[in-house]
Amino acid sequence: IKSVKEQLLRQGASGVLMSGSGPTVFGLFTDQNKADKAMQAIGRHSRWNAYPVEIINENNYLGY
């Protein structure tokens, strides 16, 4: 978990947390290019999976 968090921070995440008791770790990015590079970096590790998601808030909530 520590190595995943460190990798995300090295790639420019504004913040990194583990969800619950694991195994999910997520990083928050304000820059799409940095997020894309982080996805590539995480994808190089055979034991890790990375999935891009978009944060939903009142400005981009679709209502369903």
N, C-alpha and C positions, 0 to 999 in steps of 0.2 A: 504494500500500500504506500509506504514511504517513497519508494522509487517511482511509482506512477505520479504521485503528487509532485515530486521534485522535477520530473520530466515535463509536466504541464506548466509548472512555474518557469522552467528554463525556456519554454516555448512562448512565454509572454502572457500566461493567464493572469487576470486581475485578482482572482481568488481561486482556491482549490479546497474542496471538502470531500469527506467520505459520507455517503448516505447511510444512515442507520449503523448497523453493525457490519456492514459490508455486503457484498464485495464491490459495490459501486463507488467509484471515485469520479468526481466531475470538476471541470474547470470552467470558469466564466471568462469569456473573451469579448472585448469591445471592438476588436479588429478582425475582420473576416480572413485576411491573409494569414494572420498569426494562428487563427483557429484551424485553417486548412493545413498549415505546416505542422501543427500539433497532431492533427489526425494522421498525417503521414508518419510522423515520428513514433506515435503510439502503435501504428499499424506494423512497424518493423519488428515488434516484439511478438513472438509466436504465441505467448500465453495471454496476451492482452487483446481485447476487442475495443474498438472505438466507434461511437455513433454520434453524429452531429444532431443537435436538436436546437430549436428556436424557443426562446423564452416567450411565453404568452403573458401579456399584460393588458391593461385597459385600452392601450393604443392599437393592439393588433389581435384582440380576441375576436374570434369568428362567431361566437354565440352558440356553438354546439359541442 
